[in-house]
């Protein structure tokens, strides 16, 4: 089974896996500014709209699958995935696509 960034973040902070978190909650727990997380979220929404092929399947999280969008994560789920990747400091987001936000906020 794939461990998602959301699951890893919640485990790190002792939060039940099924509990939803807002950007404000994630900001408080991670110590990252809410504004930075909002920017990352907004970029996630944009990425969903401009590159739908990259959106992963619900459940299995397989990428690169030719499937209807109804079988893939929603734009909000995709954006939150990017936020969790960012706060977990994954190379593709924190040090990659969103590195300018890291610099802007002095993270």
PAFIMAR-155810 format. One record per residue: x, y, z of N, C-alpha, C in turn; residue number from 1. Coordinates in Angstrom, 1 decimal. Example, Ala and Ser with C-alpha at 12.3 -4.5 7.8 and 13.67 -1.06 7.14 Angstrom:
n_u:13.2 n_v:-5.7 n_w:7.8 ca_u:12.3 ca_v:-4.5 ca_w:7.8 c_u:13.2 c_v:-3.3 c_w:7.8 nr:1
n_u:12.8 n_v:-2.2 n_w:7.1 ca_u:13.7 ca_v:-1.1 ca_w:7.1 c_u:12.9 c_v:0.0 c_w:7.9 nr:2
# end
This chain:
n_u:0.8 n_v:-1.2 n_w:0.0 ca_u:0.0 ca_v:0.0 ca_w:0.0 c_u:0.9 c_v:1.2 c_w:0.0 nr:1
n_u:0.5 n_v:2.2 n_w:-0.8 ca_u:1.2 ca_v:3.5 ca_w:-0.9 c_u:0.9 c_v:4.3 c_w:0.4 nr:2
n_u:1.9 n_v:4.9 n_w:1.0 ca_u:1.7 ca_v:5.8 ca_w:2.1 c_u:1.7 c_v:7.2 c_w:1.5 nr:3
n_u:0.7 n_v:7.9 n_w:1.6 ca_u:0.6 ca_v:9.3 ca_w:1.0 c_u:1.2 c_v:10.3 c_w:1.9 nr:4
n_u:1.5 n_v:11.5 n_w:1.4 ca_u:2.1 ca_v:12.6 ca_w:2.1 c_u:1.1 c_v:13.0 c_w:3.2 nr:5
n_u:-0.2 n_v:12.9 n_w:3.0 ca_u:-1.2 ca_v:13.3 ca_w:4.0 c_u:-1.1 c_v:12.3 c_w:5.1 nr:6
n_u:-1.0 n_v:11.0 n_w:4.8 ca_u:-0.9 ca_v:10.0 ca_w:5.9 c_u:0.3 c_v:10.2 c_w:6.7 nr:7
n_u:1.5 n_v:10.4 n_w:6.0 ca_u:2.7 ca_v:10.6 ca_w:6.7 c_u:2.7 c_v:11.9 c_w:7.6 nr:8
n_u:2.1 n_v:13.0 n_w:7.1 ca_u:2.0 ca_v:14.2 ca_w:7.9 c_u:1.1 c_v:14.0 c_w:9.2 nr:9
n_u:0.0 n_v:13.3 n_w:9.0 ca_u:-0.9 ca_v:13.1 ca_w:10.1 c_u:-0.3 c_v:12.2 c_w:11.1 nr:10
n_u:0.4 n_v:11.1 n_w:10.7 ca_u:1.1 ca_v:10.2 ca_w:11.6 c_u:2.1 c_v:11.0 c_w:12.4 nr:11
n_u:2.9 n_v:11.8 n_w:11.7 ca_u:4.0 ca_v:12.6 ca_w:12.4 c_u:3.4 c_v:13.5 c_w:13.5 nr:12
n_u:2.1 n_v:14.0 n_w:13.3 ca_u:1.5 ca_v:14.9 ca_w:14.3 c_u:0.5 c_v:14.2 c_w:15.2 nr:13
n_u:0.3 n_v:12.9 n_w:15.1 ca_u:-0.6 ca_v:12.2 ca_w:15.9 c_u:-2.0 c_v:12.4 c_w:15.6 nr:14
n_u:-2.4 n_v:12.6 n_w:14.4 ca_u:-3.7 ca_v:13.0 ca_w:14.0 c_u:-4.3 c_v:11.7 c_w:13.3 nr:15
n_u:-5.6 n_v:11.4 n_w:13.6 ca_u:-6.2 ca_v:10.3 ca_w:12.9 c_u:-6.2 c_v:10.5 c_w:11.4 nr:16
n_u:-6.0 n_v:9.4 n_w:10.7 ca_u:-5.9 ca_v:9.4 ca_w:9.3 c_u:-7.1 c_v:9.9 c_w:8.6 nr:17
n_u:-8.3 n_v:9.6 n_w:9.2 ca_u:-9.5 ca_v:10.0 ca_w:8.5 c_u:-10.0 c_v:11.5 c_w:8.9 nr:18
n_u:-9.2 n_v:12.2 n_w:9.7 ca_u:-9.5 ca_v:13.5 ca_w:10.1 c_u:-9.0 c_v:14.5 c_w:9.0 nr:19
n_u:-10.0 n_v:15.3 n_w:8.5 ca_u:-9.6 ca_v:16.4 ca_w:7.5 c_u:-8.9 c_v:17.6 c_w:8.2 nr:20
n_u:-8.0 n_v:18.2 n_w:7.5 ca_u:-7.3 ca_v:19.3 ca_w:8.0 c_u:-7.5 c_v:20.5 c_w:7.0 nr:21
n_u:-7.6 n_v:21.7 n_w:7.5 ca_u:-7.7 ca_v:22.9 ca_w:6.7 c_u:-6.3 c_v:23.4 c_w:6.5 nr:22
n_u:-6.1 n_v:24.3 n_w:5.6 ca_u:-4.8 ca_v:24.9 ca_w:5.4 c_u:-4.3 c_v:25.6 c_w:6.6 nr:23
n_u:-5.3 n_v:26.2 n_w:7.4 ca_u:-4.9 ca_v:26.9 ca_w:8.7 c_u:-4.4 c_v:25.8 c_w:9.7 nr:24
n_u:-5.0 n_v:24.7 n_w:9.7 ca_u:-4.5 ca_v:23.6 ca_w:10.6 c_u:-3.1 c_v:23.1 c_w:10.2 nr:25
n_u:-3.0 n_v:22.9 n_w:8.9 ca_u:-1.7 ca_v:22.4 ca_w:8.4 c_u:-0.6 c_v:23.5 c_w:8.6 nr:26
n_u:-0.9 n_v:24.7 n_w:8.5 ca_u:0.0 ca_v:25.8 ca_w:8.8 c_u:0.5 c_v:25.8 c_w:10.2 nr:27
n_u:-0.5 n_v:25.7 n_w:11.1 ca_u:-0.2 ca_v:25.7 ca_w:12.5 c_u:0.7 c_v:24.5 c_w:12.9 nr:28
n_u:0.4 n_v:23.3 n_w:12.4 ca_u:1.1 ca_v:22.1 ca_w:12.7 c_u:2.5 c_v:22.1 c_w:12.1 nr:29
n_u:2.6 n_v:22.6 n_w:10.9 ca_u:3.9 ca_v:22.5 ca_w:10.1 c_u:4.8 c_v:23.7 c_w:10.5 nr:30
n_u:4.2 n_v:24.8 n_w:11.0 ca_u:5.0 ca_v:26.0 ca_w:11.2 c_u:5.2 c_v:26.8 c_w:9.9 nr:31
n_u:4.6 n_v:26.4 n_w:8.9 ca_u:4.7 ca_v:27.2 ca_w:7.6 c_u:3.6 c_v:28.2 c_w:7.5 nr:32
n_u:3.9 n_v:29.3 n_w:6.9 ca_u:2.9 ca_v:30.4 ca_w:6.8 c_u:1.7 c_v:30.0 c_w:5.9 nr:33
n_u:0.6 n_v:30.4 n_w:6.4 ca_u:-0.7 ca_v:30.1 ca_w:5.7 c_u:-0.7 c_v:30.6 c_w:4.3 nr:34
n_u:-0.1 n_v:31.8 n_w:4.1 ca_u:0.0 ca_v:32.4 ca_w:2.7 c_u:0.8 c_v:31.5 c_w:1.8 nr:35
n_u:1.9 n_v:30.9 n_w:2.3 ca_u:2.7 ca_v:30.0 ca_w:1.4 c_u:1.9 c_v:28.8 c_w:1.0 nr:36
n_u:1.2 n_v:28.2 n_w:2.0 ca_u:0.3 ca_v:27.0 ca_w:1.7 c_u:-0.8 c_v:27.4 c_w:0.7 nr:37
n_u:-1.4 n_v:28.6 n_w:0.8 ca_u:-2.4 ca_v:29.0 ca_w:-0.1 c_u:-1.9 c_v:29.1 c_w:-1.5 nr:38
n_u:-0.7 n_v:29.6 n_w:-1.6 ca_u:0.0 ca_v:29.7 ca_w:-3.0 c_u:0.2 c_v:28.3 c_w:-3.6 nr:39
n_u:0.7 n_v:27.4 n_w:-2.7 ca_u:0.9 ca_v:26.0 ca_w:-3.2 c_u:-0.4 c_v:25.4 c_w:-3.6 nr:40
n_u:-1.5 n_v:25.6 n_w:-2.8 ca_u:-2.8 ca_v:25.1 ca_w:-3.1 c_u:-3.3 c_v:25.6 c_w:-4.4 nr:41
n_u:-3.2 n_v:26.9 n_w:-4.6 ca_u:-3.7 ca_v:27.5 ca_w:-5.9 c_u:-2.9 c_v:27.0 c_w:-7.1 nr:42
n_u:-1.6 n_v:26.7 n_w:-6.9 ca_u:-0.9 ca_v:26.2 ca_w:-8.0 c_u:-1.3 c_v:24.7 c_w:-8.3 nr:43
n_u:-1.7 n_v:24.0 n_w:-7.2 ca_u:-2.3 ca_v:22.7 ca_w:-7.4 c_u:-3.5 c_v:22.7 c_w:-8.2 nr:44
n_u:-4.4 n_v:23.6 n_w:-8.0 ca_u:-5.6 ca_v:23.8 ca_w:-8.8 c_u:-5.3 c_v:24.1 c_w:-10.2 nr:45
n_u:-4.3 n_v:25.0 n_w:-10.4 ca_u:-3.9 ca_v:25.3 ca_w:-11.8 c_u:-3.3 c_v:24.1 c_w:-12.5 nr:46
n_u:-2.5 n_v:23.4 n_w:-11.8 ca_u:-1.9 ca_v:22.2 ca_w:-12.4 c_u:-2.9 c_v:21.2 c_w:-12.8 nr:47
n_u:-3.9 n_v:21.0 n_w:-12.0 ca_u:-5.0 ca_v:20.1 ca_w:-12.3 c_u:-5.7 c_v:20.5 c_w:-13.6 nr:48
n_u:-5.9 n_v:21.8 n_w:-13.7 ca_u:-6.7 ca_v:22.3 ca_w:-14.9 c_u:-5.8 c_v:22.3 c_w:-16.2 nr:49
n_u:-4.5 n_v:22.5 n_w:-16.1 ca_u:-3.7 ca_v:22.6 ca_w:-17.2 c_u:-3.0 c_v:21.3 c_w:-17.6 nr:50
n_u:-2.9 n_v:20.4 n_w:-16.7 ca_u:-2.2 ca_v:19.1 ca_w:-17.0 c_u:-3.0 c_v:18.0 c_w:-16.4 nr:51
n_u:-4.2 n_v:17.7 n_w:-16.9 ca_u:-5.1 ca_v:16.7 ca_w:-16.3 c_u:-4.5 c_v:15.3 c_w:-16.4 nr:52
n_u:-3.6 n_v:15.1 n_w:-17.4 ca_u:-3.0 ca_v:13.8 ca_w:-17.6 c_u:-2.1 c_v:13.4 c_w:-16.4 nr:53
n_u:-1.6 n_v:14.4 n_w:-15.6 ca_u:-0.8 ca_v:14.1 ca_w:-14.5 c_u:-1.6 c_v:13.7 c_w:-13.2 nr:54
n_u:-2.9 n_v:13.9 n_w:-13.2 ca_u:-3.7 ca_v:13.6 ca_w:-12.0 c_u:-3.8 c_v:12.1 c_w:-11.8 nr:55
n_u:-3.6 n_v:11.7 n_w:-10.6 ca_u:-3.6 ca_v:10.3 ca_w:-10.2 c_u:-5.0 c_v:9.7 c_w:-10.0 nr:56
n_u:-5.1 n_v:8.4 n_w:-10.2 ca_u:-6.3 ca_v:7.7 ca_w:-9.9 c_u:-6.7 c_v:7.7 c_w:-8.4 nr:57
n_u:-8.0 n_v:7.8 n_w:-8.2 ca_u:-8.5 ca_v:7.6 ca_w:-6.8 c_u:-8.1 c_v:6.2 c_w:-6.3 nr:58
n_u:-7.8 n_v:6.1 n_w:-5.0 ca_u:-7.6 ca_v:4.8 ca_w:-4.5 c_u:-6.2 c_v:4.3 c_w:-4.7 nr:59
n_u:-5.8 n_v:4.0 n_w:-5.9 ca_u:-4.5 ca_v:3.4 ca_w:-6.2 c_u:-3.4 c_v:4.4 c_w:-6.3 nr:60
n_u:-3.8 n_v:5.6 n_w:-6.6 ca_u:-2.8 ca_v:6.8 ca_w:-6.9 c_u:-1.9 c_v:6.5 c_w:-8.0 nr:61
n_u:-2.3 n_v:5.6 n_w:-8.9 ca_u:-1.4 ca_v:5.4 ca_w:-10.1 c_u:-1.4 c_v:6.6 c_w:-11.0 nr:62
n_u:-0.3 n_v:6.9 n_w:-11.6 ca_u:-0.2 ca_v:8.1 ca_w:-12.4 c_u:-0.1 c_v:7.7 c_w:-13.9 nr:63
n_u:-0.4 n_v:8.6 n_w:-14.8 ca_u:-0.2 ca_v:8.3 ca_w:-16.2 c_u:-1.2 c_v:7.4 c_w:-16.7 nr:64
n_u:-2.4 n_v:7.2 n_w:-16.1 ca_u:-3.4 ca_v:6.3 ca_w:-16.5 c_u:-4.4 c_v:7.1 c_w:-17.4 nr:65
n_u:-4.7 n_v:6.5 n_w:-18.5 ca_u:-5.7 ca_v:7.1 ca_w:-19.4 c_u:-7.1 c_v:6.7 c_w:-18.9 nr:66
n_u:-7.7 n_v:7.5 n_w:-18.1 ca_u:-9.0 ca_v:7.2 ca_w:-17.5 c_u:-9.8 c_v:8.5 c_w:-17.4 nr:67
n_u:-11.1 n_v:8.4 n_w:-17.3 ca_u:-12.0 ca_v:9.6 ca_w:-17.2 c_u:-11.6 c_v:10.4 c_w:-15.9 nr:68
n_u:-11.8 n_v:11.7 n_w:-15.9 ca_u:-11.5 ca_v:12.5 ca_w:-14.8 c_u:-12.3 c_v:12.1 c_w:-13.6 nr:69
n_u:-13.5 n_v:11.5 n_w:-13.8 ca_u:-14.3 ca_v:11.1 ca_w:-12.7 c_u:-13.7 c_v:10.0 c_w:-11.9 nr:70
n_u:-12.7 n_v:9.3 n_w:-12.4 ca_u:-12.0 ca_v:8.2 ca_w:-11.7 c_u:-10.7 c_v:8.7 c_w:-11.1 nr:71
n_u:-10.4 n_v:10.0 n_w:-11.3 ca_u:-9.2 ca_v:10.6 ca_w:-10.7 c_u:-9.5 c_v:11.5 c_w:-9.5 nr:72
n_u:-8.5 n_v:11.9 n_w:-8.9 ca_u:-8.7 ca_v:12.9 ca_w:-7.7 c_u:-9.3 c_v:14.1 c_w:-8.2 nr:73
n_u:-10.1 n_v:14.8 n_w:-7.4 ca_u:-10.7 ca_v:16.1 ca_w:-7.7 c_u:-9.7 c_v:17.1 c_w:-7.7 nr:74
n_u:-10.0 n_v:18.3 n_w:-8.2 ca_u:-9.0 ca_v:19.4 ca_w:-8.2 c_u:-8.6 c_v:19.8 c_w:-6.8 nr:75
n_u:-9.6 n_v:19.7 n_w:-5.9 ca_u:-9.3 ca_v:20.1 ca_w:-4.5 c_u:-8.3 c_v:19.0 c_w:-3.8 nr:76
n_u:-8.6 n_v:17.7 n_w:-4.1 ca_u:-7.8 ca_v:16.7 ca_w:-3.6 c_u:-6.4 c_v:16.8 c_w:-4.2 nr:77
n_u:-6.3 n_v:17.1 n_w:-5.5 ca_u:-5.0 ca_v:17.3 ca_w:-6.1 c_u:-4.2 c_v:18.4 c_w:-5.5 nr:78
n_u:-4.9 n_v:19.5 n_w:-5.2 ca_u:-4.2 ca_v:20.7 ca_w:-4.6 c_u:-3.8 c_v:20.4 c_w:-3.2 nr:79
n_u:-4.6 n_v:19.7 n_w:-2.4 ca_u:-4.2 ca_v:19.3 ca_w:-1.1 c_u:-3.0 c_v:18.4 c_w:-1.1 nr:80
n_u:-3.0 n_v:17.5 n_w:-2.1 ca_u:-1.8 ca_v:16.6 ca_w:-2.2 c_u:-0.6 c_v:17.4 c_w:-2.4 nr:81
n_u:-0.6 n_v:18.4 n_w:-3.2 ca_u:0.5 ca_v:19.3 ca_w:-3.4 c_u:0.9 c_v:20.0 c_w:-2.1 nr:82
n_u:0.0 n_v:20.4 n_w:-1.4 ca_u:0.3 ca_v:21.1 ca_w:-0.1 c_u:1.0 c_v:20.1 c_w:0.9 nr:83
n_u:0.4 n_v:18.9 n_w:1.0 ca_u:1.1 ca_v:17.9 ca_w:1.8 c_u:2.5 c_v:17.5 c_w:1.4 nr:84
n_u:2.7 n_v:17.5 n_w:0.1 ca_u:4.0 ca_v:17.2 ca_w:-0.5 c_u:4.9 c_v:18.3 c_w:-0.1 nr:85
n_u:4.4 n_v:19.6 n_w:-0.2 ca_u:5.2 ca_v:20.7 ca_w:0.2 c_u:5.6 c_v:20.7 c_w:1.7 nr:86
n_u:4.7 n_v:20.5 n_w:2.5 ca_u:5.0 ca_v:20.6 ca_w:4.0 c_u:5.9 c_v:19.4 c_w:4.4 nr:87
n_u:5.8 n_v:18.3 n_w:3.6 ca_u:6.7 ca_v:17.1 ca_w:3.9 c_u:8.1 c_v:17.3 c_w:3.3 nr:88
n_u:8.2 n_v:18.5 n_w:2.6 ca_u:9.5 ca_v:18.9 ca_w:1.9 c_u:10.0 c_v:17.9 c_w:0.9 nr:89
n_u:9.1 n_v:17.4 n_w:0.1 ca_u:9.4 ca_v:16.4 ca_w:-0.9 c_u:10.2 c_v:17.2 c_w:-2.0 nr:90
n_u:11.2 n_v:16.6 n_w:-2.6 ca_u:12.0 ca_v:17.2 ca_w:-3.6 c_u:11.2 c_v:17.9 c_w:-4.8 nr:91
n_u:10.2 n_v:17.2 n_w:-5.3 ca_u:9.5 ca_v:17.7 ca_w:-6.5 c_u:8.7 c_v:19.0 c_w:-6.2 nr:92
n_u:8.3 n_v:19.2 n_w:-5.0 ca_u:7.5 ca_v:20.4 ca_w:-4.7 c_u:8.4 c_v:21.4 c_w:-3.9 nr:93
n_u:8.8 n_v:21.1 n_w:-2.7 ca_u:9.5 ca_v:22.0 ca_w:-1.9 c_u:10.8 c_v:22.5 c_w:-2.5 nr:94
n_u:11.6 n_v:21.6 n_w:-3.1 ca_u:12.8 ca_v:22.0 ca_w:-3.7 c_u:12.7 c_v:22.1 c_w:-5.2 nr:95
n_u:11.5 n_v:21.9 n_w:-5.7 ca_u:11.4 ca_v:21.9 ca_w:-7.2 c_u:10.4 c_v:22.9 c_w:-7.6 nr:96
n_u:9.2 n_v:22.5 n_w:-8.0 ca_u:8.2 ca_v:23.4 ca_w:-8.6 c_u:7.8 c_v:24.6 c_w:-7.7 nr:97
n_u:7.9 n_v:24.4 n_w:-6.4 ca_u:7.5 ca_v:25.5 ca_w:-5.5 c_u:8.7 c_v:26.1 c_w:-4.8 nr:98
n_u:9.9 n_v:25.9 n_w:-5.3 ca_u:11.1 ca_v:26.5 ca_w:-4.6 c_u:11.0 c_v:28.0 c_w:-4.5 nr:99
n_u:10.4 n_v:28.6 n_w:-5.4 ca_u:10.3 ca_v:30.1 ca_w:-5.4 c_u:9.4 c_v:30.5 c_w:-4.2 nr:100
n_u:8.4 n_v:29.8 n_w:-3.8 ca_u:7.6 ca_v:30.1 ca_w:-2.6 c_u:8.5 c_v:29.9 c_w:-1.3 nr:101
n_u:9.3 n_v:28.8 n_w:-1.3 ca_u:10.2 ca_v:28.6 ca_w:-0.2 c_u:11.1 c_v:29.8 c_w:0.0 nr:102
n_u:11.7 n_v:30.3 n_w:-1.1 ca_u:12.6 ca_v:31.5 ca_w:-1.0 c_u:11.8 c_v:32.7 c_w:-0.6 nr:103
n_u:10.6 n_v:32.9 n_w:-1.2 ca_u:9.8 ca_v:34.1 ca_w:-0.9 c_u:9.5 c_v:34.2 c_w:0.6 nr:104
n_u:9.2 n_v:33.1 n_w:1.2 ca_u:8.8 ca_v:33.0 ca_w:2.6 c_u:9.9 c_v:32.7 c_w:3.5 nr:105
n_u:11.1 n_v:32.6 n_w:3.0 ca_u:12.3 ca_v:32.3 ca_w:3.8 c_u:12.2 c_v:30.9 c_w:4.6 nr:106
n_u:11.6 n_v:29.9 n_w:3.9 ca_u:11.5 ca_v:28.6 ca_w:4.5 c_u:12.8 c_v:27.9 c_w:4.3 nr:107
# end
